[in-house]
Amino acid sequence: MGRTSDAKERLMAAAGKLTWQQGYNAVTVYAICERAGVKKGSFYYFFKSKAELAIAAMENAWQTKARPNLDAVFSASNPPLERLERYFEGMYQMQLEMSRTQGRALGCPFFSLSMESGGLDPEVWEASQRYLKRKSKYIEAAIRDAQAQGLVEIDSVEEAVEGVWTLLEGALARSRAQGDLEPLHDLYDQTLRLLGVKHPARET
């Protein structure tokens, strides 16, 4: 198998990248093993199925990349609206880099996975939903803090979160489908309007 000490990590990394780039249903175990440099026969030493690997890859991506980034961007030390602005800007820059290196925007890996995996592997779909909910909690905290500081004019935090989340994931899905960044332009300004923010400069 070679380099057995990190073979599992390489399989998870390869699965995460390939499913994000090509789609879960299009990626085979063989392709994952080839990208990871692990023999196919050794794959089953670590995982029972592609679905089990996909779930492990999501957890690995969450723990090593998504959560540390979200924790930093949405730190309570940052003003609430600034957290959202930083998040949208960081997301745009990530998609821009994907466009440069992959030739197109790839959208949100968790959301892209959830859109296609449900009919084939329900457990993968269910796992993707859990990670999307974790992401939305960061947005909820920022909006709740903004409301407490009188920065937004909303009737319901829950409805506002749903609106922002729909705007965000819809734009990411469109960006992936269209292959360009146009749907991601001005997302922060659209969010401010959705939240009823008339004077963003009030926040310090």
C-alpha positions, -999 to +999 in steps of 0.1 A: +000+000+000+029+023+007+030+052+032+003+034+052+006+060+080-012+086+059-031+065+034-064+072+051-059+109+051-049+109+014-080+090+006-102+115+024-084+144+008-087+129-027-124+121-022-131+156-011-114+172-040-127+149-067-163+149-055-162+187-053-147+190-088-166+163-106-196+154-085-202+125-062-220+102-086-193+107-113-164+098-091-154+061-088-135+044-060-108+036-086-104+073-094-101+082-057-075+056-051-055+067-081-055+103-070-046+093-035-018+069-046-034+040-027-041+006-042-078-001-047-076-033-027-063-014+003-093+011+001-115-014+019-091-017+048-102+018+058-137+022+043-166-002+036-179+019+007-176+051-012-204+065+009-185+059+041-155+076+026-175+106+015-189+111+050-154+108+065-141+132+039-167+157+048-158+155+085-121+159+076-128+189+055-149+204+083-124+199+110-093+209+090-106+237+068-142+248+071-145+252+109-112+269+115-120+294+088-155+300+100-143+304+136-119+331+125-142+350+102-172+348+126-152+355+158-173+374+183-145+399+184-155+411+149-186+433+146-216+414+134-220+429+099-182+428+094-184+390+100-208+386+071-188+409+049-156+390+056-174+357+049-188+368+016-154+383+005-135+352+015-161+330-003-157+351-034-120+349-033-121+311-029-144+307-059-122+331-079-092+309-071-112+278-082-120+295-115-083+302-121-071+267-112-101+245-122-115+266-150-149+273-133-165+281-099-173+250-079-197+264-053-201+250-018-187+215-015-213+205+011-242+220-008-231+206-041-229+171-026-263+174-010-279+183-043-269+150-060-264+123-034-298+120-019-313+096-044-283+073-044-268+073-009-292+088+016-266+086+044-243+110+024-272+134+019-280+134+056-244+140+065-242+169+041-273+185+056-257+183+090-226+203+078-248+229+061-267+234+093-234+239+111-224+266+086-258+283+090-253+286+127-225+310+122-247+333+100-274+330+126-251+342+154-240+372+134-275+382+125-287+377+161-259+399+174-266+425+147-302+426+159-292+429+195-271+459+186-299+475+165-280+472+133-308+454+113-345+458+109-360+423+109-391+407+124-376+373+129-340+361+132-350+327+119-367+341+088-337+364+082-313+335+084-334+315+060-334+344+036-297+350+038-290+312+035-312+308+005-295+338-012-261+325-004-265+289-014-286+298-044-259+321-057-232+294-052-253+268-070-259+292-099-223+301-100-213+264-103-241+257-129-232+288-150-195+283-146-188+319-137-188+343-107-215+367-118-241+353-093-217+360-065-213+397-072-228+421-046-239+393-023-230+414+008-250+444-004-280+422-012-277+407+023-277+442+038-309+451+019-325+418+030-317+425+066-330+461+063-297+477+069-300+513+058-269+528+074-241+502+076-217+529+087-234+529+121-214+498+130-179+504+144 
